[in-house]
């Protein structure tokens, strides 16, 4: 990178005003494509980099955003955080990360006026201990983007996938294979279990569409979406008088735990029990067998969350809240398709 290159230098080379260069670099105002290309060519040629720190200080900002998640040891959040950090870095922002363990009081500290003393300009927030009504108690001046299943009340953006549709598709996949004793692991029928409840709704809708009754003893609640929960729940299901022949797991970690129990009991996957997971974490692609899963577009979620948060931070007027649905896809693998399924490398690309 060239040192000492100024905005005026870029303007002189591009044959435009310094204000035009500023508009292009910062995205402050519409600029014609021809002008934008000319300015960008000058920026690249001179190696100009805007002084993000000075810009933030002048605007009374810290240049940092907070990302608040329940658990850092969950692969889904680890993979999502990587995307958020990359997207924020491109925009000149640093990322502060906090793990709440689902503690409601700790989560509230990031939504109150006192949070501004923690030196961040806005929050990307995945709450676990707080339910939908709790979000209304936030500081209304705090730029906020929410992940997970907490619908926007108009004052923040919500980014996520359609959990109901994705879960219905995952269950329909199992029913379409001729499985008729399909279980679900991961229901959370309590105040803050909205995401799990939506997945249960999708599970039930798939059965309704197929004309197959849901066996209530097959819908298993879990405190978390982790391996031990899946292993314990799968053991319970196998001890029933008529065990399931398929199971929809509300996370890939639950699915990995279920696979562990099935292997310990000497059962074959998918011949005896087919297994579907959710999240498309790397471990599920290389498990034995690889797990069929719902794959959210984590890169889209990350980039969209950062884009919306920075729009809120940079706006001098209130930005209306948006409900943004990221794409997803069901990836069939050997845990439901057997050996005919593609290998992880061919199914998922590089």
N, C-alpha and C positions, 0 to 999 in steps of 0.2 A: 504494500500500500504506500502510495506517495505521501510524504509528510509536507505540511505547509500549504497544501492545495486548498484554496478558498472557494466559496460559492461564486465570488466574482470571476475567478479564473474559469470556472465552468461556463458561466454566462458569456464571457468574452469568446470562448472557443465555439460555443453553440450559436452565437449571434442572437442571443435573447437577453431579456432583463434578468437581474438577480431574483426578482420576485417570481418570474416564471420558473426559474430553476428550483426555487423553494417550493412552489406549488407542485412541481413534478416529484421532487424528492419526498415531500411530506404528504402528498395526496390531498392537499387542501382545497383545490379547485379544479374544475374540468379543464383539460388541456387537449388540443387536437393531437391526433395520433402522430402526425408528421413532426410536430414540435416535441412531443414526448420522446420520439425516437431520436431526434437530434440531440436533445439534452442527455438522454441516456448514453448515447455514443460518446459524448464529451465526458460524462461522469466515468465511464469505463476507461476511456483513453487516459484521463488524468489520475485515475485511482482515487477520486474524491469520495470521502466518507463523511456524512453529516455528524456533527458533534451532538450525539444523542443526550449526553449528560447535561450539556449546557442548555439544550432545548427543554429538557424536562425541568431543570431548575428554574428556568425562566417562566415556565408554566405552573410552577408550584407543585411539581410531581416528583416522585422518588425514582421513577424508571423501573419499578419492581411491581410484579403482580403476585398474589398469593394463590396457590392451588391447595385446596383442603380436601382430603380424602379420608375415608375411615381407616384403611389399612395399607401400609406400604408393602407388606409381605404377600399381597394378593397379586398374582401375575397380571391380571387384567389392568389394575391400576398402574402397575409398573410400566406396562407397555403403553398405556394411554399417556402417562406422564412424559415419556420420552418424546412423544409427538407434540405435546404442549410446549415442552422446553425448546424443541427445535423451532416451532412456529413463533414463539415469543422472541427467541434470539434473533431471528430474521428481522424482526421489528425493533430491535435494539432494547428489548426488555429482559431483565433477569427474573427468575422464578423462585419464590420462596415456597417451600413445601411443608405442610403440617399434617400429621396423622392424629385423628381425633379418637380413635378406638370406638367411635359411635357414641361418645359421651355428649349428652345434649347440652350441658352447661358449657363445655369447651367449644362446641360448635357455635353456640350463641355469641361467644366473644368475637367471632369473625363477622358477625352481622350487626353489631351494635356500633354506636358512635365511637366508643373507645377503641375500636379496631383501627381507626385512622392513626392512632399513636404507634401502631406497629410498623409503620413505614412501608405501606404498599398502596398502590393506586386503585386496585380493584381485586375482586375475588372470583376465581372459578371454583365452584363449590359442589361437592358430592356429599350431601348430608345422609346420615344414617340414624342418628339419635333424634333428629327433628322430623316432625311430620309436616304436611302441607300447611296447616294453619300457623305453625311456628314461624314460617318465613315472613309472615305479615308483620312481625315484630322487629324487622330489620331496620337499620338506618336507611331512610329513603334516598339519601345522597350517595350511598355506597354503590359504585358500579359493580353489578353482580350478574354472573352467568351460572346457571344451575345445571348440573348433569344428573342423570338418573331420572326417576319418575316423580318429579315435583313440578306440576304444571304451572306455567307463568300466570301471575295475577295482573300482568300488564306493566309491572315495574321492573322486571328482569327478563332475561332470555333463558329459555330452556332448550338444551340440545340433547337429543337422544334418539334411539330407534323406536319403532312401534313394537313394544314388547308383546302386546296381544297378538298381532299378526305374526310375528316371528315365532312365538310359542305355538300358535295354532299350526303354522307350517311344519314345525318340528314334529308335532304330534301326528299331523296328517301323514308325514313321511313314514312313521311307524305303522299307523293304521293301514296305509297303502301297501305295506309289505305283508299284509295279512295278519299282523299281530292284533289280538283282541283282548289281551289282558295287559293293558298298558298302565304303568304306574307313573307317578310324578314325585320327584324328591326335591324339596326346597320351599314348600309353601310356608308363608309367615303371616298367619292370620291375626296380626296385631297392628297397633296404631301406625307404626313406622315401616310396615312391611309392604309398602305400595308396589314396589317393583315385583316382588314375589307374587303378590295378589294378581297383578296383571298377567303374569305368566300362567298362573292357575286358571285365570279366565280364558286365556288362549287354549290351554289344555282342554278345558271343558267344551269350548266352542267347536273344537275339532271333533270331539266325540259326538256332539249334537249333530253336526253336519253329516257325520258318517252313520248316524243312527245306532251308535254303540253306547250303551249305558256306562257311566263312570262308576267304578267301584270305589266307594268312599274310603275303604280300608287301604286303597292303593295311593291315596294322596297323603304324603308324609311331610310333616313340618320339620324344619331344622332351625337351630339358632343362628347359624352362619352358613355361608356357601363354601365350606372348605372340605378337604379330603376326609377328615375323620367323621364329619357329618354324613358324607356319602357312604362311607364304609358301614357305619352304624345303621343307617336307614336301609341299606341294601340287605344287611343281615336280618333286620326285622321283616322285610318283605319276603325273604326266602324262607322264613320260619312260618309263614302263613300256610293254612291248609291247602290253598291253591295259589302258589306264587305267580308273579307276573311273568310274561314272556318278552316284555320290553319295558324300558324305563326312560322317561324324559327327565334329565337332570337340569336344574336351574343354573348350573355353572359347570364349566369343565373340571374344576377342582372336585365338585361333587361326583362327577362322572368318573374321575380317576379313583376316588375312594370306592365307588361302586365296583369298578373293574377289579380292584384289589380283593374285595370280598368274594366276588364271583370266581376269581382264580383260586382263592383259598378253599372254596367249596367244591372245586373241581368242575365248574360249569363252563361251557364254551360260549364265547361271544363272537358272532351274533347267533350261532345256531340255537343255543338254549335261551339266551336273553340278549336282545338287541339294546344298545345304549346310545342315547343322543345327549350331547352336552350343550353348552352355551358360553360364548365369549371368544372362541377360537384363540386360546393362548398357545404358545409354542409347545408346551409340554404335551398338550392333547394331540398335536400333530405327530409326535414321535413316541406316543405310548404304544403299548402292545395289547390289543390292536389300536391303530390310530382312531380317534374319536370323531364320529359324525357330529357336527356342531353348527350352531347359529353364529355366523361371523359378522359382528358389527363393523362398519367401516371406521375403525378407531382413528385413522389418520384424518378422515373427514370431521369426525367429532372434535378432535384436538384442534385442527386448524380453524374450524368454525367457531369454537368456543373462544379462542384467542382473538379472532377477527371481531367478533361481536363485543367482547370485553373492551378492546382497544377503541372501538367505535364509541362506546359509552364513556370511556375515560376522556376521549378527545372532544366530546361534544359539550358545548356550553349550555345546551337546552336538554330537557328530558328526552330520552330515546324510548319510543314505545317498545314494550316487551314483545318478543317473538317466540313462537313455538316452532322449532326447527327439527325436522325429522331427517336423520342421517340414514343412508342406505344400509342394508344388511343382505346377507345371502345364506342359504343353508348349504353347507358343504358335506356331501355324503362321503363317508370313509368306511373303513373295514368294520367298525363296531356295529354297523347296521347292514352293510352291503357284502361283507365277507371278502374273499380274495378278489372279487371282480372290481372292487373299488380302486380308484387311482391311488398311487403312492402319494405321500405328502408332497414330494417334490413336484410331481406332475399335476397334482390337484390344486396347489396353491401358488405355483410360480416361484420365482426366485425369492 
